């Protein structure tokens, strides 16, 4: 079942993702709550989180300049 597929991603069951990861999240997303950006410790070891207040699910359409700046700065440290 679908639930058992997701269960294998628990901490300690599979290896953590070590690839640098950037997550950009709109805090006003009504479909996917901001709580989904939390508790990645042990699952993703090198994650940068950028949250945008007053932006919904479509961050790249609603705040393109901000998203582009995040991407530029993250890709060019």
mmCIF file as gemmi writes it, N, C-alpha and C atoms, coordinates in Angstrom:
data_model
loop_
_atom_site.group_PDB
_atom_site.id
_atom_site.type_symbol
_atom_site.label_atom_id
_atom_site.label_alt_id
_atom_site.label_comp_id
_atom_site.label_asym_id
_atom_site.label_entity_id
_atom_site.label_seq_id
_atom_site.pdbx_PDB_ins_code
_atom_site.Cartn_x
_atom_site.Cartn_y
_atom_site.Cartn_z
_atom_site.occupancy
_atom_site.B_iso_or_equiv
_atom_site.pdbx_formal_charge
_atom_site.auth_seq_id
_atom_site.auth_asym_id
_atom_site.pdbx_PDB_model_num
ATOM 1 N N . UNK Axp A 1 ? 0.831 -1.191 0 1 0 ? 1 A 1
ATOM 2 C CA . UNK Axp A 1 ? 0 0 0 1 0 ? 1 A 1
ATOM 3 C C . UNK Axp A 1 ? 0.87 1.246 0 1 0 ? 1 A 1
ATOM 4 N N . UNK Axp A 2 ? 0.277 2.353 -0.307 1 0 ? 2 A 1
ATOM 5 C CA . UNK Axp A 2 ? 1.011 3.611 -0.387 1 0 ? 2 A 1
ATOM 6 C C . UNK Axp A 2 ? 1.662 3.972 0.947 1 0 ? 2 A 1
ATOM 7 N N . UNK Axp A 3 ? 0.969 3.754 2.052 1 0 ? 3 A 1
ATOM 8 C CA . UNK Axp A 3 ? 1.522 4.068 3.365 1 0 ? 3 A 1
ATOM 9 C C . UNK Axp A 3 ? 2.808 3.319 3.645 1 0 ? 3 A 1
ATOM 10 N N . UNK Axp A 4 ? 2.868 2.049 3.248 1 0 ? 4 A 1
ATOM 11 C CA . UNK Axp A 4 ? 4.075 1.264 3.503 1 0 ? 4 A 1
ATOM 12 C C . UNK Axp A 4 ? 5.226 1.74 2.63 1 0 ? 4 A 1
ATOM 13 N N . UNK Axp A 5 ? 4.958 2.278 1.447 1 0 ? 5 A 1
ATOM 14 C CA . UNK Axp A 5 ? 6.012 2.853 0.606 1 0 ? 5 A 1
ATOM 15 C C . UNK Axp A 5 ? 6.682 4.023 1.304 1 0 ? 5 A 1
ATOM 16 N N . UNK Axp A 6 ? 5.887 4.864 1.94 1 0 ? 6 A 1
ATOM 17 C CA . UNK Axp A 6 ? 6.44 6.024 2.612 1 0 ? 6 A 1
ATOM 18 C C . UNK Axp A 6 ? 7.145 5.663 3.922 1 0 ? 6 A 1
ATOM 19 N N . UNK Axp A 7 ? 6.728 4.577 4.548 1 0 ? 7 A 1
ATOM 20 C CA . UNK Axp A 7 ? 7.313 4.185 5.828 1 0 ? 7 A 1
ATOM 21 C C . UNK Axp A 7 ? 8.799 3.892 5.712 1 0 ? 7 A 1
ATOM 22 N N . UNK Axp A 8 ? 9.263 3.465 4.559 1 0 ? 8 A 1
ATOM 23 C CA . UNK Axp A 8 ? 10.681 3.138 4.413 1 0 ? 8 A 1
ATOM 24 C C . UNK Axp A 8 ? 11.578 4.37 4.457 1 0 ? 8 A 1
ATOM 25 N N . UNK Axp A 9 ? 11.023 5.561 4.39 1 0 ? 9 A 1
ATOM 26 C CA . UNK Axp A 9 ? 11.816 6.781 4.436 1 0 ? 9 A 1
ATOM 27 C C . UNK Axp A 9 ? 12.036 7.294 5.851 1 0 ? 9 A 1
ATOM 28 N N . UNK Axp A 10 ? 11.677 6.522 6.846 1 0 ? 10 A 1
ATOM 29 C CA . UNK Axp A 10 ? 11.907 6.92 8.228 1 0 ? 10 A 1
ATOM 30 C C . UNK Axp A 10 ? 13.399 6.996 8.502 1 0 ? 10 A 1
ATOM 31 N N . UNK Axp A 11 ? 13.753 7.822 9.471 1 0 ? 11 A 1
ATOM 32 C CA . UNK Axp A 11 ? 15.138 7.944 9.885 1 0 ? 11 A 1
ATOM 33 C C . UNK Axp A 11 ? 15.694 6.588 10.278 1 0 ? 11 A 1
ATOM 34 N N . UNK Axp A 12 ? 16.891 6.297 9.794 1 0 ? 12 A 1
ATOM 35 C CA . UNK Axp A 12 ? 17.546 5.057 10.148 1 0 ? 12 A 1
ATOM 36 C C . UNK Axp A 12 ? 17.17 3.872 9.278 1 0 ? 12 A 1
ATOM 37 N N . UNK Axp A 13 ? 16.137 4.002 8.445 1 0 ? 13 A 1
ATOM 38 C CA . UNK Axp A 13 ? 15.714 2.902 7.585 1 0 ? 13 A 1
ATOM 39 C C . UNK Axp A 13 ? 16.405 2.999 6.229 1 0 ? 13 A 1
ATOM 40 N N . UNK Axp A 14 ? 16.556 4.197 5.715 1 0 ? 14 A 1
ATOM 41 C CA . UNK Axp A 14 ? 17.285 4.431 4.468 1 0 ? 14 A 1
ATOM 42 C C . UNK Axp A 14 ? 18.373 5.455 4.758 1 0 ? 14 A 1
ATOM 43 N N . UNK Axp A 15 ? 19.365 5.499 3.881 1 0 ? 15 A 1
ATOM 44 C CA . UNK Axp A 15 ? 20.437 6.47 4.051 1 0 ? 15 A 1
ATOM 45 C C . UNK Axp A 15 ? 19.913 7.884 3.85 1 0 ? 15 A 1
ATOM 46 N N . UNK Axp A 16 ? 20.501 8.804 4.588 1 0 ? 16 A 1
ATOM 47 C CA . UNK Axp A 16 ? 20.124 10.218 4.455 1 0 ? 16 A 1
ATOM 48 C C . UNK Axp A 16 ? 20.575 10.743 3.098 1 0 ? 16 A 1
ATOM 49 N N . UNK Axp A 17 ? 19.851 11.715 2.596 1 0 ? 17 A 1
ATOM 50 C CA . UNK Axp A 17 ? 20.241 12.409 1.374 1 0 ? 17 A 1
ATOM 51 C C . UNK Axp A 17 ? 21.366 13.361 1.741 1 0 ? 17 A 1
ATOM 52 N N . UNK Axp A 18 ? 22.508 13.235 1.078 1 0 ? 18 A 1
ATOM 53 C CA . UNK Axp A 18 ? 23.652 14.088 1.389 1 0 ? 18 A 1
ATOM 54 C C . UNK Axp A 18 ? 23.902 15.141 0.316 1 0 ? 18 A 1
ATOM 55 N N . UNK Axp A 19 ? 23.192 15.061 -0.784 1 0 ? 19 A 1
ATOM 56 C CA . UNK Axp A 19 ? 23.316 16.056 -1.843 1 0 ? 19 A 1
ATOM 57 C C . UNK Axp A 19 ? 22.788 17.392 -1.329 1 0 ? 19 A 1
ATOM 58 N N . UNK Axp A 20 ? 23.547 18.477 -1.508 1 0 ? 20 A 1
ATOM 59 C CA . UNK Axp A 20 ? 23.026 19.787 -1.083 1 0 ? 20 A 1
ATOM 60 C C . UNK Axp A 20 ? 21.648 20.029 -1.705 1 0 ? 20 A 1
ATOM 61 N N . UNK Axp A 21 ? 20.729 20.47 -0.869 1 0 ? 21 A 1
ATOM 62 C CA . UNK Axp A 21 ? 19.326 20.607 -1.266 1 0 ? 21 A 1
ATOM 63 C C . UNK Axp A 21 ? 18.807 21.975 -0.853 1 0 ? 21 A 1
ATOM 64 N N . UNK Axp A 22 ? 18.14 22.646 -1.786 1 0 ? 22 A 1
ATOM 65 C CA . UNK Axp A 22 ? 17.501 23.931 -1.508 1 0 ? 22 A 1
ATOM 66 C C . UNK Axp A 22 ? 15.992 23.739 -1.573 1 0 ? 22 A 1
ATOM 67 N N . UNK Axp A 23 ? 15.3 24.116 -0.51 1 0 ? 23 A 1
ATOM 68 C CA . UNK Axp A 23 ? 13.837 24.071 -0.478 1 0 ? 23 A 1
ATOM 69 C C . UNK Axp A 23 ? 13.341 25.512 -0.354 1 0 ? 23 A 1
ATOM 70 N N . UNK Axp A 24 ? 12.517 25.933 -1.301 1 0 ? 24 A 1
ATOM 71 C CA . UNK Axp A 24 ? 11.907 27.267 -1.274 1 0 ? 24 A 1
ATOM 72 C C . UNK Axp A 24 ? 10.407 27.052 -1.092 1 0 ? 24 A 1
ATOM 73 N N . UNK Axp A 25 ? 9.852 27.656 -0.039 1 0 ? 25 A 1
ATOM 74 C CA . UNK Axp A 25 ? 8.477 27.337 0.363 1 0 ? 25 A 1
ATOM 75 C C . UNK Axp A 25 ? 7.666 28.603 0.58 1 0 ? 25 A 1
ATOM 76 N N . UNK Axp A 26 ? 6.491 28.649 0.003 1 0 ? 26 A 1
ATOM 77 C CA . UNK Axp A 26 ? 5.566 29.74 0.244 1 0 ? 26 A 1
ATOM 78 C C . UNK Axp A 26 ? 4.774 29.487 1.514 1 0 ? 26 A 1
ATOM 79 N N . UNK Axp A 27 ? 4.879 30.374 2.468 1 0 ? 27 A 1
ATOM 80 C CA . UNK Axp A 27 ? 4.203 30.195 3.754 1 0 ? 27 A 1
ATOM 81 C C . UNK Axp A 27 ? 2.686 30.317 3.654 1 0 ? 27 A 1
ATOM 82 N N . UNK Axp A 28 ? 2.177 30.894 2.574 1 0 ? 28 A 1
ATOM 83 C CA . UNK Axp A 28 ? 0.728 31.052 2.409 1 0 ? 28 A 1
ATOM 84 C C . UNK Axp A 28 ? 0.127 29.933 1.561 1 0 ? 28 A 1
ATOM 85 N N . UNK Axp A 29 ? 0.868 28.854 1.364 1 0 ? 29 A 1
ATOM 86 C CA . UNK Axp A 29 ? 0.379 27.7 0.606 1 0 ? 29 A 1
ATOM 87 C C . UNK Axp A 29 ? -0.759 27.055 1.386 1 0 ? 29 A 1
ATOM 88 N N . UNK Axp A 30 ? -1.95 27.022 0.813 1 0 ? 30 A 1
ATOM 89 C CA . UNK Axp A 30 ? -3.099 26.447 1.511 1 0 ? 30 A 1
ATOM 90 C C . UNK Axp A 30 ? -3.193 24.938 1.31 1 0 ? 30 A 1
ATOM 91 N N . UNK Axp A 31 ? -2.492 24.401 0.322 1 0 ? 31 A 1
ATOM 92 C CA . UNK Axp A 31 ? -2.534 22.957 0.065 1 0 ? 31 A 1
ATOM 93 C C . UNK Axp A 31 ? -1.486 22.206 0.885 1 0 ? 31 A 1
ATOM 94 N N . UNK Axp A 32 ? -0.302 22.789 1.007 1 0 ? 32 A 1
ATOM 95 C CA . UNK Axp A 32 ? 0.804 22.141 1.705 1 0 ? 32 A 1
ATOM 96 C C . UNK Axp A 32 ? 1.28 23.069 2.82 1 0 ? 32 A 1
ATOM 97 N N . UNK Axp A 33 ? 0.978 22.709 4.033 1 0 ? 33 A 1
ATOM 98 C CA . UNK Axp A 33 ? 1.284 23.56 5.182 1 0 ? 33 A 1
ATOM 99 C C . UNK Axp A 33 ? 2.774 23.709 5.44 1 0 ? 33 A 1
ATOM 100 N N . UNK Axp A 34 ? 3.121 24.794 6.07 1 0 ? 34 A 1
ATOM 101 C CA . UNK Axp A 34 ? 4.514 25.115 6.376 1 0 ? 34 A 1
ATOM 102 C C . UNK Axp A 34 ? 5.142 24.064 7.293 1 0 ? 34 A 1
ATOM 103 N N . UNK Axp A 35 ? 4.324 23.322 8.022 1 0 ? 35 A 1
ATOM 104 C CA . UNK Axp A 35 ? 4.864 22.278 8.894 1 0 ? 35 A 1
ATOM 105 C C . UNK Axp A 35 ? 5.58 21.181 8.103 1 0 ? 35 A 1
ATOM 106 N N . UNK Axp A 36 ? 5.315 21.089 6.801 1 0 ? 36 A 1
ATOM 107 C CA . UNK Axp A 36 ? 6.002 20.112 5.964 1 0 ? 36 A 1
ATOM 108 C C . UNK Axp A 36 ? 7.459 20.484 5.7 1 0 ? 36 A 1
ATOM 109 N N . UNK Axp A 37 ? 7.865 21.678 6.1 1 0 ? 37 A 1
ATOM 110 C CA . UNK Axp A 37 ? 9.262 22.09 5.937 1 0 ? 37 A 1
ATOM 111 C C . UNK Axp A 37 ? 10.105 21.734 7.16 1 0 ? 37 A 1
ATOM 112 N N . UNK Axp A 38 ? 9.503 21.139 8.142 1 0 ? 38 A 1
ATOM 113 C CA . UNK Axp A 38 ? 10.186 20.892 9.42 1 0 ? 38 A 1
ATOM 114 C C . UNK Axp A 38 ? 10.556 19.42 9.596 1 0 ? 38 A 1
ATOM 115 N N . UNK Axp A 39 ? 11.523 19.189 10.445 1 0 ? 39 A 1
ATOM 116 C CA . UNK Axp A 39 ? 11.921 17.843 10.893 1 0 ? 39 A 1
ATOM 117 C C . UNK Axp A 39 ? 12.604 17.018 9.818 1 0 ? 39 A 1
ATOM 118 N N . UNK Axp A 40 ? 13.47 17.635 9.038 1 0 ? 40 A 1
ATOM 119 C CA . UNK Axp A 40 ? 14.243 16.908 8.043 1 0 ? 40 A 1
ATOM 120 C C . UNK Axp A 40 ? 15.589 16.436 8.577 1 0 ? 40 A 1
ATOM 121 N N . UNK Axp A 41 ? 15.89 16.758 9.851 1 0 ? 41 A 1
ATOM 122 C CA . UNK Axp A 41 ? 17.139 16.326 10.437 1 0 ? 41 A 1
ATOM 123 C C . UNK Axp A 41 ? 17.232 14.805 10.343 1 0 ? 41 A 1
ATOM 124 N N . UNK Axp A 42 ? 18.365 14.313 9.893 1 0 ? 42 A 1
ATOM 125 C CA . UNK Axp A 42 ? 18.55 12.876 9.749 1 0 ? 42 A 1
ATOM 126 C C . UNK Axp A 42 ? 18.049 12.32 8.434 1 0 ? 42 A 1
ATOM 127 N N . UNK Axp A 43 ? 17.248 13.086 7.705 1 0 ? 43 A 1
ATOM 128 C CA . UNK Axp A 43 ? 16.772 12.651 6.385 1 0 ? 43 A 1
ATOM 129 C C . UNK Axp A 43 ? 17.53 13.349 5.267 1 0 ? 43 A 1
ATOM 130 N N . UNK Axp A 44 ? 17.81 14.634 5.452 1 0 ? 44 A 1
ATOM 131 C CA . UNK Axp A 44 ? 18.573 15.428 4.494 1 0 ? 44 A 1
ATOM 132 C C . UNK Axp A 44 ? 19.639 16.146 5.314 1 0 ? 44 A 1
ATOM 133 N N . UNK Axp A 45 ? 20.902 15.845 5.037 1 0 ? 45 A 1
ATOM 134 C CA . UNK Axp A 45 ? 21.959 16.352 5.91 1 0 ? 45 A 1
ATOM 135 C C . UNK Axp A 45 ? 22.446 17.749 5.543 1 0 ? 45 A 1
ATOM 136 N N . UNK Axp A 46 ? 22.19 18.186 4.327 1 0 ? 46 A 1
ATOM 137 C CA . UNK Axp A 46 ? 22.708 19.484 3.873 1 0 ? 46 A 1
ATOM 138 C C . UNK Axp A 46 ? 21.582 20.238 3.164 1 0 ? 46 A 1
ATOM 139 N N . UNK Axp A 47 ? 20.621 20.714 3.952 1 0 ? 47 A 1
ATOM 140 C CA . UNK Axp A 47 ? 19.452 21.377 3.374 1 0 ? 47 A 1
ATOM 141 C C . UNK Axp A 47 ? 19.395 22.838 3.779 1 0 ? 47 A 1
ATOM 142 N N . UNK Axp A 48 ? 19.134 23.677 2.793 1 0 ? 48 A 1
ATOM 143 C CA . UNK Axp A 48 ? 18.884 25.092 3.019 1 0 ? 48 A 1
ATOM 144 C C . UNK Axp A 48 ? 17.399 25.332 2.786 1 0 ? 48 A 1
ATOM 145 N N . UNK Axp A 49 ? 16.749 25.952 3.748 1 0 ? 49 A 1
ATOM 146 C CA . UNK Axp A 49 ? 15.317 26.242 3.647 1 0 ? 49 A 1
ATOM 147 C C . UNK Axp A 49 ? 15.118 27.747 3.556 1 0 ? 49 A 1
ATOM 148 N N . UNK Axp A 50 ? 14.378 28.173 2.548 1 0 ? 50 A 1
ATOM 149 C CA . UNK Axp A 50 ? 13.979 29.568 2.382 1 0 ? 50 A 1
ATOM 150 C C . UNK Axp A 50 ? 12.461 29.605 2.358 1 0 ? 50 A 1
ATOM 151 N N . UNK Axp A 51 ? 11.883 30.292 3.326 1 0 ? 51 A 1
ATOM 152 C CA . UNK Axp A 51 ? 10.424 30.425 3.389 1 0 ? 51 A 1
ATOM 153 C C . UNK Axp A 51 ? 10.032 31.85 3.017 1 0 ? 51 A 1
ATOM 154 N N . UNK Axp A 52 ? 8.98 31.936 2.201 1 0 ? 52 A 1
ATOM 155 C CA . UNK Axp A 52 ? 8.502 33.226 1.715 1 0 ? 52 A 1
ATOM 156 C C . UNK Axp A 52 ? 7.136 33.54 2.313 1 0 ? 52 A 1
ATOM 157 N N . UNK Axp A 53 ? 7.057 34.548 3.175 1 0 ? 53 A 1
ATOM 158 C CA . UNK Axp A 53 ? 5.754 34.943 3.71 1 0 ? 53 A 1
ATOM 159 C C . UNK Axp A 53 ? 4.899 35.571 2.608 1 0 ? 53 A 1
ATOM 160 N N . UNK Axp A 54 ? 3.612 35.41 2.713 1 0 ? 54 A 1
ATOM 161 C CA . UNK Axp A 54 ? 2.654 36.003 1.771 1 0 ? 54 A 1
ATOM 162 C C . UNK Axp A 54 ? 2.806 35.484 0.348 1 0 ? 54 A 1
ATOM 163 N N . UNK Axp A 55 ? 3.392 34.316 0.191 1 0 ? 55 A 1
ATOM 164 C CA . UNK Axp A 55 ? 3.521 33.668 -1.121 1 0 ? 55 A 1
ATOM 165 C C . UNK Axp A 55 ? 2.905 32.283 -0.983 1 0 ? 55 A 1
ATOM 166 N N . UNK Axp A 56 ? 2.137 31.863 -2.002 1 0 ? 56 A 1
ATOM 167 C CA . UNK Axp A 56 ? 1.46 30.572 -1.906 1 0 ? 56 A 1
ATOM 168 C C . UNK Axp A 56 ? 2.301 29.467 -2.544 1 0 ? 56 A 1
ATOM 169 N N . UNK Axp A 57 ? 1.65 28.487 -3.093 1 0 ? 57 A 1
ATOM 170 C CA . UNK Axp A 57 ? 2.291 27.294 -3.631 1 0 ? 57 A 1
ATOM 171 C C . UNK Axp A 57 ? 3.202 27.585 -4.832 1 0 ? 57 A 1
ATOM 172 N N . UNK Axp A 58 ? 2.869 28.6 -5.594 1 0 ? 58 A 1
ATOM 173 C CA . UNK Axp A 58 ? 3.573 28.85 -6.862 1 0 ? 58 A 1
ATOM 174 C C . UNK Axp A 58 ? 4.636 29.927 -6.668 1 0 ? 58 A 1
ATOM 175 N N . UNK Axp A 59 ? 5.656 29.613 -5.877 1 0 ? 59 A 1
ATOM 176 C CA . UNK Axp A 59 ? 6.664 30.61 -5.501 1 0 ? 59 A 1
ATOM 177 C C . UNK Axp A 59 ? 7.353 31.218 -6.709 1 0 ? 59 A 1
ATOM 178 N N . UNK Axp A 60 ? 7.666 30.427 -7.718 1 0 ? 60 A 1
ATOM 179 C CA . UNK Axp A 60 ? 8.393 30.941 -8.878 1 0 ? 60 A 1
ATOM 180 C C . UNK Axp A 60 ? 7.55 31.901 -9.713 1 0 ? 60 A 1
ATOM 181 N N . UNK Axp A 61 ? 6.212 31.767 -9.657 1 0 ? 61 A 1
ATOM 182 C CA . UNK Axp A 61 ? 5.358 32.701 -10.385 1 0 ? 61 A 1
ATOM 183 C C . UNK Axp A 61 ? 5.043 33.941 -9.554 1 0 ? 61 A 1
ATOM 184 N N . UNK Axp A 62 ? 4.894 33.77 -8.256 1 0 ? 62 A 1
ATOM 185 C CA . UNK Axp A 62 ? 4.486 34.877 -7.394 1 0 ? 62 A 1
ATOM 186 C C . UNK Axp A 62 ? 5.643 35.758 -6.935 1 0 ? 62 A 1
ATOM 187 N N . UNK Axp A 63 ? 6.828 35.19 -6.857 1 0 ? 63 A 1
ATOM 188 C CA . UNK Axp A 63 ? 7.99 35.957 -6.376 1 0 ? 63 A 1
ATOM 189 C C . UNK Axp A 63 ? 9.22 35.576 -7.198 1 0 ? 63 A 1
ATOM 190 N N . UNK Axp A 64 ? 9.169 35.766 -8.531 1 0 ? 64 A 1
ATOM 191 C CA . UNK Axp A 64 ? 10.261 35.295 -9.381 1 0 ? 64 A 1
ATOM 192 C C . UNK Axp A 64 ? 11.616 35.925 -9.057 1 0 ? 64 A 1
ATOM 193 N N . UNK Axp A 65 ? 11.652 37.195 -8.756 1 0 ? 65 A 1
ATOM 194 C CA . UNK Axp A 65 ? 12.937 37.844 -8.46 1 0 ? 65 A 1
ATOM 195 C C . UNK Axp A 65 ? 13.562 37.295 -7.184 1 0 ? 65 A 1
ATOM 196 N N . UNK Axp A 66 ? 12.73 37.094 -6.173 1 0 ? 66 A 1
ATOM 197 C CA . UNK Axp A 66 ? 13.23 36.561 -4.904 1 0 ? 66 A 1
ATOM 198 C C . UNK Axp A 66 ? 13.723 35.129 -5.099 1 0 ? 66 A 1
ATOM 199 N N . UNK Axp A 67 ? 12.941 34.31 -5.798 1 0 ? 67 A 1
ATOM 200 C CA . UNK Axp A 67 ? 13.333 32.926 -6.051 1 0 ? 67 A 1
ATOM 201 C C . UNK Axp A 67 ? 14.621 32.887 -6.87 1 0 ? 67 A 1
ATOM 202 N N . UNK Axp A 68 ? 14.713 33.708 -7.888 1 0 ? 68 A 1
ATOM 203 C CA . UNK Axp A 68 ? 15.938 33.755 -8.699 1 0 ? 68 A 1
ATOM 204 C C . UNK Axp A 68 ? 17.144 34.163 -7.863 1 0 ? 68 A 1
ATOM 205 N N . UNK Axp A 69 ? 16.968 35.111 -6.963 1 0 ? 69 A 1
ATOM 206 C CA . UNK Axp A 69 ? 18.075 35.515 -6.083 1 0 ? 69 A 1
ATOM 207 C C . UNK Axp A 69 ? 18.479 34.38 -5.149 1 0 ? 69 A 1
ATOM 208 N N . UNK Axp A 70 ? 17.495 33.672 -4.587 1 0 ? 70 A 1
ATOM 209 C CA . UNK Axp A 70 ? 17.803 32.512 -3.746 1 0 ? 70 A 1
ATOM 210 C C . UNK Axp A 70 ? 18.617 31.482 -4.526 1 0 ? 70 A 1
ATOM 211 N N . UNK Axp A 71 ? 18.144 31.178 -5.741 1 0 ? 71 A 1
ATOM 212 C CA . UNK Axp A 71 ? 18.845 30.199 -6.575 1 0 ? 71 A 1
ATOM 213 C C . UNK Axp A 71 ? 20.26 30.664 -6.909 1 0 ? 71 A 1
ATOM 214 N N . UNK Axp A 72 ? 20.385 31.895 -7.315 1 0 ? 72 A 1
ATOM 215 C CA . UNK Axp A 72 ? 21.706 32.437 -7.666 1 0 ? 72 A 1
ATOM 216 C C . UNK Axp A 72 ? 22.661 32.358 -6.486 1 0 ? 72 A 1
ATOM 217 N N . UNK Axp A 73 ? 22.215 32.812 -5.327 1 0 ? 73 A 1
ATOM 218 C CA . UNK Axp A 73 ? 23.077 32.816 -4.147 1 0 ? 73 A 1
ATOM 219 C C . UNK Axp A 73 ? 23.415 31.397 -3.694 1 0 ? 73 A 1
ATOM 220 N N . UNK Axp A 74 ? 22.489 30.483 -3.807 1 0 ? 74 A 1
ATOM 221 C CA . UNK Axp A 74 ? 22.726 29.11 -3.373 1 0 ? 74 A 1
ATOM 222 C C . UNK Axp A 74 ? 23.665 28.374 -4.327 1 0 ? 74 A 1
ATOM 223 N N . UNK Axp A 75 ? 23.507 28.643 -5.62 1 0 ? 75 A 1
ATOM 224 C CA . UNK Axp A 75 ? 24.345 27.978 -6.617 1 0 ? 75 A 1
ATOM 225 C C . UNK Axp A 75 ? 25.74 28.591 -6.735 1 0 ? 75 A 1
ATOM 226 N N . UNK Axp A 76 ? 25.88 29.826 -6.264 1 0 ? 76 A 1
ATOM 227 C CA . UNK Axp A 76 ? 27.159 30.535 -6.348 1 0 ? 76 A 1
ATOM 228 C C . UNK Axp A 76 ? 27.575 31.038 -4.969 1 0 ? 76 A 1
ATOM 229 N N . UNK Axp A 77 ? 27.947 30.123 -4.091 1 0 ? 77 A 1
ATOM 230 C CA . UNK Axp A 77 ? 28.259 30.531 -2.708 1 0 ? 77 A 1
ATOM 231 C C . UNK Axp A 77 ? 29.487 31.425 -2.618 1 0 ? 77 A 1
